[in-house]
Amino acid sequence: MIIVSVLRQSKDFTTKHAQWLHKQLKGYDSVCLTDALKIKGVNTAPLLYDWPGWWAKLELFNPLHPVLGNEDILYIDIDSVIVGDITPLTTMKKITLLNDFSQHGASVAPATGIMF
């Protein structure tokens, strides 16, 4: 199992976001798929396609990806903050998505901020 983030650099998201997230993931195997050439302190792999913004997340689903391959993946959005033990998330055995908590009172819909 590998923890993966995706960074397509923009005015809103920079290498500092990747450094912050991956610093919180010490002790876990993790990688950031990115268009940055290098990010200090973060294992990186290049984005293979030039999809804009959050569309770059689609690369997570490429079964031929040279780094991700057949690995089980726990994806965490680049702007996430880890506030507790994520071990239970790393042991999932079936597809799992975050619930969309931003629509209070609405029907529950899946969100892509965390995916296994």
C-alpha positions in Angstrom: 0.0 0.0 0.0 1.3 3.4 -0.9 -0.1 6.8 0.0 -0.4 9.1 -3.0 -1.0 12.8 -3.4 -1.3 14.8 -6.6 0.2 18.3 -7.2 -0.5 20.2 -10.4 1.3 23.5 -9.5 -0.8 26.7 -9.6 -1.2 30.0 -7.8 -3.4 28.1 -5.3 -1.3 24.9 -4.8 2.5 24.9 -4.5 5.3 22.5 -3.5 4.8 23.7 0.1 1.5 22.0 0.2 3.2 18.7 -0.8 5.9 19.2 1.8 3.3 19.9 4.5 1.2 16.9 3.7 4.1 14.4 3.3 5.7 15.6 6.5 2.6 14.4 8.3 3.0 11.0 6.6 6.4 10.0 8.1 6.6 6.3 8.6 4.3 5.5 5.6 5.4 4.8 2.0 4.2 7.8 0.1 4.7 9.6 -3.2 3.4 12.8 -4.8 2.5 12.7 -8.5 3.5 16.2 -9.7 4.6 18.5 -12.5 7.4 19.9 -10.2 10.8 18.6 -11.1 11.7 18.0 -7.4 10.2 18.7 -4.0 12.6 18.7 -1.1 11.7 16.0 1.4 9.0 14.4 -0.8 9.2 11.3 -3.0 7.9 12.4 -6.3 6.9 10.8 -9.6 6.0 12.8 -12.8 2.5 13.4 -14.0 2.2 11.6 -17.3 -0.5 13.7 -18.8 -1.1 17.5 -19.0 -4.6 17.4 -17.6 -5.4 20.7 -15.9 -6.0 21.2 -12.1 -7.7 18.5 -10.2 -8.2 16.4 -13.4 -4.7 15.2 -12.8 -6.1 12.9 -10.1 -7.3 10.6 -12.9 -3.7 9.4 -13.2 -4.4 7.4 -10.0 -6.6 5.1 -12.0 -4.0 4.2 -14.6 -3.2 0.5 -14.2 0.0 1.0 -16.3 1.4 3.8 -14.2 5.1 3.1 -13.8 5.2 4.0 -10.1 1.7 3.0 -8.9 1.3 -0.1 -11.0 -0.7 -2.7 -9.2 -0.2 -1.1 -5.7 -3.1 -0.5 -3.4 -3.4 3.2 -3.1 -4.6 5.5 -0.4 -5.1 8.9 -2.0 -5.1 12.1 0.2 -5.8 15.6 -1.3 -2.7 17.8 -1.3 -4.4 20.4 1.0 -5.4 17.9 3.7 -4.3 18.0 7.4 -3.8 14.8 9.3 -5.2 15.1 12.8 -5.1 11.5 14.0 -4.0 7.9 13.3 -4.6 7.0 9.7 -3.7 3.3 10.1 -7.3 2.2 9.8 -7.4 3.9 6.4 -4.3 2.0 5.2 -5.9 -1.4 5.9 -9.1 -1.0 3.8 -9.8 -3.9 1.5 -12.4 -2.3 -0.8 -13.0 1.0 -2.6 -13.6 3.7 0.0 -14.4 7.3 -0.6 -14.8 10.3 1.7 -18.4 11.5 2.3 -19.2 15.0 1.1 -19.5 16.7 4.4 -19.8 20.2 2.9 -23.5 19.8 2.0 -25.0 19.7 5.5 -28.5 18.2 5.5 -28.2 17.0 1.8 -28.1 13.4 0.8 -24.6 11.9 1.3 -22.5 11.9 -1.9 -19.0 10.6 -2.4 -16.1 13.1 -2.5 -12.6 12.5 -3.7 -10.5 14.2 -1.0 -9.6 10.7 0.4 -9.9 7.5 -1.7 -8.7 3.9 -1.2 
